[in-house]
Amino acid sequence: MAVMDSGSGEVGAHCALHPALSASGTCERCGNFMCDVCGERGAQRFCPSCRERAGHSAFPLWRDTWNFSALWDYCFAAFKREWVMLSVAMLVATVLSVVANLLGKLAEVLVGPEDAFLLLLSSAFSGVFLQVAQGVIGMGMLRVVFDVLEGGSADIARLFSQFHKAGRYVVATLLGIVTVLLPLLLLFAVLSFVGLVAMGYSVESIVGGEVFRSTDVDVPAALGVFFGAGVLTLIPGLYFGLPLYLLQGVLTFDEDVSPVQALRDCYALARGERLSVLGVAFVGGLLAMAGLLACCVGLIPGLALGQLLVGGLYLALRRGSELEARPR
């Protein structure tokens, strides 16, 4: 484990590279004081100068030169080095997510079905609580992954290092819903409406819902309309929605990024790399399925390796991008 521990620096000492910042540790090689920026918040044992001299690269892949083969090789090597603690961290994260889900369901059970309004309110609260809890836990897991990919060790305590960003995560998620999800749902509704009108149904019957309750409706044709609308919606959905897959990475990696800037960063990083994002997400899903099929014993390690790929993709897309020049 790196000796750098954010917030535990020498009293009155300042960073050798950034004199305006207080030191939070020392370089194991040269002994110079390091701030959180130099030590990458505890992930690095050496200062940037020593890492450069000794060939200690925090992460070797760059935006302009990376490929999936190199990403897989590096992430798999990191996984083999820290697979036990990464699996333990993923297991803890999974248990926390399950507990959050159970707490949300408990709120619905306590309300009971008698009061429909309270039940609806409780269901909405449970959904929001679960989304936020899983998001913050996912960011904590990414923090562990970033530490490993940047040469550090898997520290389970880092799972709980992102709770102070819950508010930013909520705002960024809501902005994503308003600017991306709702327009896509509206597009799907419009396309479905046009298709049903083309089938001969009146506007009044569609708007009033009679067409969905009628026994005379042509079910296969209606399903074909909805399927076609879904396919047409999928195209802009992938283009505008895939960058949001990087949102947790942006919020985790950058300590002071605002929700609006986080969304902008997602689209900046995904520019020209949307197929890469889709491919890594697909491979992560395959790893989880393969682990599940292996009598479930490989599910947790498979999820951990998948998270390493996601974290590695984020770091690769960031290095050499316009975001790299901005302090963390």
C-alpha positions as CSV (number, residue, x, y, z in Angstrom):
1,M,0.0,0.0,0.0
2,A,1.3,3.4,-0.9
3,V,2.6,5.5,2.0
4,M,0.7,8.5,0.6
5,D,-2.5,8.9,2.6
6,S,-4.6,12.0,1.8
7,G,-4.9,14.4,4.7
8,S,-2.1,12.9,6.8
9,G,0.8,15.1,5.7
10,E,3.5,16.8,7.7
11,V,2.4,19.9,9.6
12,G,3.6,23.0,7.9
13,A,5.3,21.2,5.0
14,H,4.6,22.1,1.5
15,C,4.9,20.2,-1.8
16,A,8.3,20.4,-3.5
17,L,6.6,20.6,-6.9
18,H,3.5,22.7,-5.9
19,P,4.7,25.0,-3.2
20,A,1.3,26.5,-2.7
21,L,-0.1,23.1,-1.7
22,S,0.4,21.4,1.7
23,A,2.3,18.1,1.7
24,S,0.4,15.0,2.5
25,G,3.3,12.5,2.3
26,T,6.8,12.0,1.0
27,C,8.3,10.3,-2.0
28,E,9.8,6.9,-1.2
29,R,12.6,7.4,-3.7
30,C,13.9,11.0,-3.1
31,G,12.2,11.9,0.1
32,N,10.7,15.1,-1.2
33,F,7.3,16.2,0.1
34,M,4.3,15.5,-2.1
35,C,0.8,16.9,-2.2
36,D,-2.3,15.0,-3.1
37,V,-1.9,16.0,-6.8
38,C,1.6,14.6,-7.0
39,G,0.7,11.5,-5.1
40,E,-2.6,11.1,-6.9
41,R,-4.5,11.0,-3.6
42,G,-2.5,8.1,-2.2
43,A,-2.2,6.0,-5.3
44,Q,1.5,6.7,-6.0
45,R,4.6,6.0,-3.8
46,F,6.8,8.2,-5.9
47,C,6.7,11.9,-6.9
48,P,6.1,12.7,-10.6
49,S,9.9,13.4,-11.2
50,C,10.9,10.1,-9.8
51,R,8.2,8.2,-11.6
52,E,9.6,9.7,-14.9
53,R,13.2,9.0,-14.0
54,A,12.6,5.5,-12.8
55,G,10.1,4.7,-15.6
56,H,7.2,4.4,-13.1
57,S,4.3,5.2,-15.4
58,A,1.1,5.6,-13.6
59,F,-0.8,4.3,-16.6
60,P,0.8,3.4,-19.9
61,L,-2.0,3.9,-22.4
62,W,-2.8,7.1,-24.2
63,R,-5.9,8.4,-26.1
64,D,-4.2,8.5,-29.5
65,T,-2.4,5.1,-29.3
66,W,-4.4,2.8,-27.1
67,N,-6.2,-0.3,-28.4
68,F,-8.3,-3.0,-26.8
69,S,-5.5,-5.6,-26.8
70,A,-3.2,-3.3,-24.9
71,L,-6.0,-2.3,-22.5
72,W,-6.8,-6.0,-21.8
73,D,-3.2,-7.0,-21.3
74,Y,-2.6,-4.2,-18.8
75,C,-5.8,-4.6,-16.9
76,F,-5.5,-8.4,-16.7
77,A,-1.9,-8.0,-15.4
78,A,-3.2,-5.6,-12.8
79,F,-6.0,-8.0,-12.0
80,K,-3.6,-10.9,-11.5
81,R,-1.5,-8.8,-9.1
82,E,-4.5,-7.6,-7.0
83,W,-7.3,-10.1,-7.8
84,V,-7.9,-11.2,-4.2
85,M,-8.4,-7.7,-2.8
86,L,-10.2,-6.5,-5.9
87,S,-12.6,-9.4,-5.6
88,V,-13.1,-8.6,-1.9
89,A,-13.8,-5.0,-2.7
90,M,-16.3,-6.0,-5.4
91,L,-18.0,-8.4,-2.9
92,V,-18.3,-5.6,-0.3
93,A,-19.7,-3.3,-3.0
94,T,-22.2,-5.9,-4.1
95,V,-23.3,-6.6,-0.5
96,L,-23.7,-2.8,0.1
97,S,-25.9,-2.5,-3.1
98,V,-28.0,-5.4,-1.9
99,V,-28.4,-3.9,1.5
100,A,-29.4,-0.6,-0.1
101,N,-32.0,-2.4,-2.2
102,L,-33.4,-4.2,0.9
103,L,-33.6,-0.9,2.8
104,G,-35.6,0.6,-0.1
105,K,-38.0,-2.3,-0.2
106,L,-38.4,-2.2,3.6
107,A,-39.7,1.4,3.3
108,E,-42.4,0.2,0.9
109,V,-43.4,-2.7,3.2
110,L,-43.7,-0.4,6.2
111,V,-46.0,1.9,4.3
112,G,-48.3,-0.9,3.2
113,P,-50.8,-1.0,0.3
114,E,-53.6,0.9,2.1
115,D,-52.4,4.4,1.3
116,A,-51.8,4.6,-2.4
117,F,-50.2,8.1,-2.2
118,L,-47.7,7.1,0.5
119,L,-46.9,3.9,-1.3
120,L,-46.2,5.8,-4.5
121,L,-44.1,8.3,-2.6
122,S,-42.3,5.5,-0.8
123,S,-41.6,3.7,-4.1
124,A,-40.2,6.9,-5.6
125,F,-38.0,7.5,-2.6
126,S,-36.8,3.9,-2.7
127,G,-35.9,4.2,-6.3
128,V,-33.9,7.4,-5.8
129,F,-32.2,6.1,-2.7
130,L,-31.2,2.9,-4.5
131,Q,-29.9,4.8,-7.6
132,V,-27.8,7.2,-5.4
133,A,-26.5,4.4,-3.2
134,Q,-25.5,2.2,-6.1
135,G,-23.9,5.2,-7.9
136,V,-21.8,6.3,-4.9
137,I,-20.8,2.7,-4.2
138,G,-19.9,2.3,-7.9
139,M,-17.7,5.4,-7.7
140,G,-16.0,4.0,-4.7
141,M,-15.2,0.8,-6.6
142,L,-13.8,2.9,-9.4
143,R,-11.6,4.7,-7.0
144,V,-10.2,1.4,-5.9
145,V,-9.7,0.4,-9.6
146,F,-8.0,3.7,-10.4
147,D,-5.5,3.1,-7.5
148,V,-4.6,-0.3,-8.8
149,L,-4.3,0.8,-12.5
150,E,-2.1,3.7,-11.4
151,G,0.3,1.4,-9.6
152,G,-1.1,1.3,-6.2
153,S,-2.8,-1.4,-4.1
154,A,-6.5,-2.2,-3.7
155,D,-7.6,-0.5,-0.5
156,I,-11.1,-1.5,0.5
157,A,-11.4,1.6,2.6
158,R,-11.5,3.6,-0.6
159,L,-14.9,2.2,-1.3
160,F,-16.2,4.7,1.1
161,S,-14.3,7.7,-0.2
162,Q,-16.9,9.0,-2.6
163,F,-19.9,9.6,-0.3
164,H,-19.2,13.3,-0.2
165,K,-20.0,13.4,-3.9
166,A,-23.5,12.0,-3.6
167,G,-25.1,15.5,-4.2
168,R,-23.0,16.0,-7.4
169,Y,-23.9,12.5,-8.6
170,V,-27.6,13.2,-8.0
171,V,-27.5,16.5,-9.9
172,A,-25.4,15.1,-12.8
173,T,-27.8,12.1,-13.1
174,L,-30.9,14.4,-13.1
175,L,-29.3,16.6,-15.7
176,G,-28.6,13.5,-17.8
177,I,-32.2,12.3,-17.5
178,V,-33.6,15.7,-18.5
179,T,-31.2,16.4,-21.4
180,V,-30.9,12.8,-22.8
181,L,-33.4,10.3,-21.4
182,L,-36.6,12.4,-21.6
183,P,-36.0,13.6,-25.2
184,L,-35.4,10.0,-26.2
185,L,-38.6,8.9,-24.5
186,L,-40.4,11.7,-26.3
187,L,-38.9,10.6,-29.6
188,F,-40.1,7.0,-29.0
189,A,-43.6,8.2,-28.1
190,V,-43.8,10.4,-31.2
191,L,-42.6,7.6,-33.5
192,S,-45.1,5.1,-31.9
193,F,-47.9,7.6,-32.3
194,V,-47.1,8.2,-36.0
195,G,-47.0,4.4,-36.5
196,L,-50.3,3.8,-34.9
197,V,-51.9,6.6,-36.9
198,A,-50.5,5.1,-40.0
199,M,-52.2,1.8,-39.0
200,G,-55.5,3.6,-39.2
201,Y,-56.2,4.4,-35.5
202,S,-57.6,7.8,-34.7
203,V,-55.8,10.4,-32.7
204,E,-58.5,10.4,-30.1
205,S,-58.4,6.6,-29.6
206,I,-54.6,6.7,-29.2
207,V,-54.5,9.7,-26.8
208,G,-57.4,8.4,-24.8
209,G,-55.9,4.9,-24.6
210,E,-58.9,3.1,-26.1
211,V,-56.7,1.5,-28.7
212,F,-54.7,-0.3,-26.0
213,R,-57.9,-1.6,-24.3
214,S,-59.6,-2.6,-27.5
215,T,-59.9,-6.3,-28.3
216,D,-59.9,-5.5,-32.0
217,V,-56.3,-4.2,-32.0
218,D,-53.9,-5.9,-34.4
219,V,-51.4,-7.0,-31.7
220,P,-48.6,-8.2,-34.0
221,A,-48.8,-5.0,-36.1
222,A,-48.8,-2.8,-33.0
223,L,-45.8,-4.6,-31.6
224,G,-44.1,-4.1,-34.9
225,V,-44.7,-0.4,-34.6
226,F,-43.3,-0.3,-31.1
227,F,-40.3,-2.4,-32.2
228,G,-39.6,-0.1,-35.1
229,A,-39.9,3.0,-32.9
230,G,-37.5,1.4,-30.5
231,V,-34.9,0.7,-33.2
232,L,-35.1,4.2,-34.5
233,T,-34.8,5.6,-31.0
234,L,-31.8,3.3,-30.3
235,I,-29.6,5.1,-32.9
236,P,-29.7,8.6,-31.3
237,G,-29.9,6.8,-27.9
238,L,-26.5,5.2,-28.4
239,Y,-24.9,8.4,-29.7
240,F,-26.2,10.6,-26.9
241,G,-26.4,8.0,-24.1
242,L,-23.1,6.1,-24.4
243,P,-21.0,9.1,-23.1
244,L,-22.9,9.0,-19.9
245,Y,-21.3,5.6,-19.2
246,L,-18.2,7.5,-18.3
247,L,-20.0,9.8,-15.8
248,Q,-19.0,7.8,-12.7
249,G,-15.4,7.8,-13.8
250,V,-15.4,11.6,-14.3
251,L,-16.9,12.3,-10.9
252,T,-14.6,9.8,-9.2
253,F,-11.3,10.9,-10.9
254,D,-11.9,14.7,-10.6
255,E,-12.4,15.9,-7.0
256,D,-13.9,19.3,-7.7
257,V,-15.7,18.9,-11.0
258,S,-19.2,20.3,-11.1
259,P,-22.2,18.3,-12.4
260,V,-22.5,20.4,-15.5
261,Q,-18.8,20.1,-16.3
262,A,-18.9,16.4,-15.6
263,L,-21.5,15.9,-18.3
264,R,-19.4,18.0,-20.7
265,D,-16.3,15.9,-19.9
266,C,-18.2,12.7,-20.7
267,Y,-19.0,13.9,-24.2
268,A,-15.4,15.3,-24.6
269,L,-13.9,11.9,-23.7
270,A,-16.4,9.9,-25.8
271,R,-15.8,12.1,-28.9
272,G,-14.8,9.6,-31.7
273,E,-14.7,6.7,-29.1
274,R,-18.3,5.7,-28.8
275,L,-17.8,2.3,-30.3
276,S,-14.9,1.8,-27.9
277,V,-17.2,2.6,-24.9
278,L,-19.8,0.2,-26.3
279,G,-17.3,-2.5,-26.8
280,V,-15.8,-2.3,-23.3
281,A,-19.3,-2.3,-21.8
282,F,-20.2,-5.3,-23.9
283,V,-17.0,-7.2,-22.8
284,G,-17.7,-6.3,-19.2
285,G,-21.2,-7.8,-19.5
286,L,-19.7,-11.0,-21.1
287,L,-17.3,-11.3,-18.2
288,A,-20.1,-11.1,-15.7
289,M,-22.1,-13.7,-17.6
290,A,-19.1,-16.0,-17.9
291,G,-18.6,-15.7,-14.1
292,L,-22.3,-16.4,-13.5
293,L,-22.2,-19.5,-15.7
294,A,-19.1,-20.8,-13.8
295,C,-21.4,-21.9,-11.0
296,C,-21.5,-18.3,-9.8
297,V,-18.1,-18.6,-8.2
298,G,-16.5,-16.5,-10.9
299,L,-19.2,-13.7,-10.8
300,I,-17.4,-11.4,-8.3
301,P,-13.9,-11.7,-9.9
302,G,-15.5,-11.3,-13.4
303,L,-17.2,-8.1,-12.2
304,A,-13.9,-6.9,-10.7
305,L,-12.1,-7.5,-14.0
306,G,-14.9,-5.7,-15.9
307,Q,-14.5,-2.7,-13.6
308,L,-10.8,-2.7,-14.3
309,L,-11.5,-2.5,-18.0
310,V,-14.0,0.4,-17.5
311,G,-11.5,2.2,-15.3
312,G,-8.7,1.5,-17.8
313,L,-10.8,2.8,-20.7
314,Y,-11.5,6.1,-18.8
315,L,-7.8,6.6,-18.0
316,A,-6.8,5.8,-21.6
317,L,-9.4,8.2,-23.1
318,R,-8.3,10.9,-20.6
319,R,-4.6,10.7,-21.1
320,G,-3.7,13.1,-24.0
321,S,-7.2,14.6,-24.0
322,E,-8.2,18.2,-23.3
323,L,-9.0,17.1,-19.7
324,E,-5.5,16.1,-18.9
325,A,-4.2,19.7,-18.6
326,R,-6.8,20.4,-15.9
327,P,-5.8,19.7,-12.3
328,R,-7.6,16.8,-10.6
